[in-house]
Amino acid sequence: MMGGDPLLSGFESQTEFGFETRAIRAGQPHDQRTGGVVTPISMSTTFAQDSPGVPKNGYEYSRTGNPTRHAYEACVASLEGAKYGFAFASGLSAEDALFRQLTPGSQILLGNDAYGGTFRLIDSVHGKKSGLANTAVDLTQPEQIKEAWTPESRMVWLETPTNPMLSVFDIRAISDVVHELGGVVVVDNTFATPYLQQPLDLGADVVVHSATKYIGGHSDVVGGFVATNNESLAEDLVYIQNAVGAIPSPFDCYLALRGVKTLPVRMDRHCENAQQIVAVLNDHDAVSQVLYPGMKEHPGHEIAAKQMKNFGGMVSFRLKGGQSAAERVVTNTEVFTLAESLGAVESLIEHPGVMTHLSVAGSALEVPDDLVRISVGIESVSDLVSDLVQALDHAG
């Protein structure tokens, strides 16, 4: 089914091995010829065949299947507790592969706080080209799904925690409602990562990632990932992955696979630093609201504590001085870099309203203009705190 015969390492089982061990070893046997402990980068585009139509080890062409990609897919699938994993060239191409499962005229229900790029892909690309409809729903109230559900509804799409408002949705409760209605639940697990949250174990049908973020973790590779236990869906994804060809290169797969080895230790530090940053933000006079699910007063805190191992490295906050204050803060940091993206070792800061979420302006998903989002990195937290405090002092 995978366009080749992946070499498994024997470390893929969730019941036999811990997360940290699988992050390093799953899908990554020692090289059979040299004994090398690092998965080789298989740059070959084509593979020798024993006879016409009978390729060696099942590999024939790298768009269809590649050994490095399969090692990466086996590793992340194991971390998500999935039977099947598929790597794509970007997070949006992974999402696109899922939207292609839907027939023209189908409806997607998505949270009213979703990544702008996802909304643009659904609304402006699939909406215009194939009539894919979308409705924004307050997923903090799962019963509202029933009210919004129509005969054309097929899928509920949710991020938790969300980007950039850090809302938290109850994956199990939503899955129960959607499955009763005959739909599919897709969880974007980019913010939480499989280390902090296991959506498939909580009832979701599909997990999607922008692997550019925490999985890669070093701001040097763009990628996407889909994981599922649904065999029928997996067969469709294999076909789309090959037919459309939106695949990562072998070198991209190597970088992502290298990154995921340190995911657990990085996430521990991201979470630790973020919690100290939150304490500082809560005490600063320029800040009107801090959005972080680790805070007991956060409306989704109890759900997050129930379905997450920790609360993540993403923090958003609002400024009393409005948009102008937000812009002054993001342009006056030194350790935090003003840039889009997130989830890497370096700390990033941005103004979502005019950067990552500009495409949702004027829609039900529009974000406040006084909002700042930070991706807390793994630098010395004292440096991060000092930098953020001096920038907040510029808020006026």
Order of alpha helices (4+ residues) and beta strands (2+ residues): alpha-beta-beta-alpha-beta-alpha-beta-alpha-alpha-beta-alpha-beta-alpha-beta-alpha-beta-beta-alpha-alpha-alpha-beta-alpha-beta-alpha-beta-beta-beta-alpha
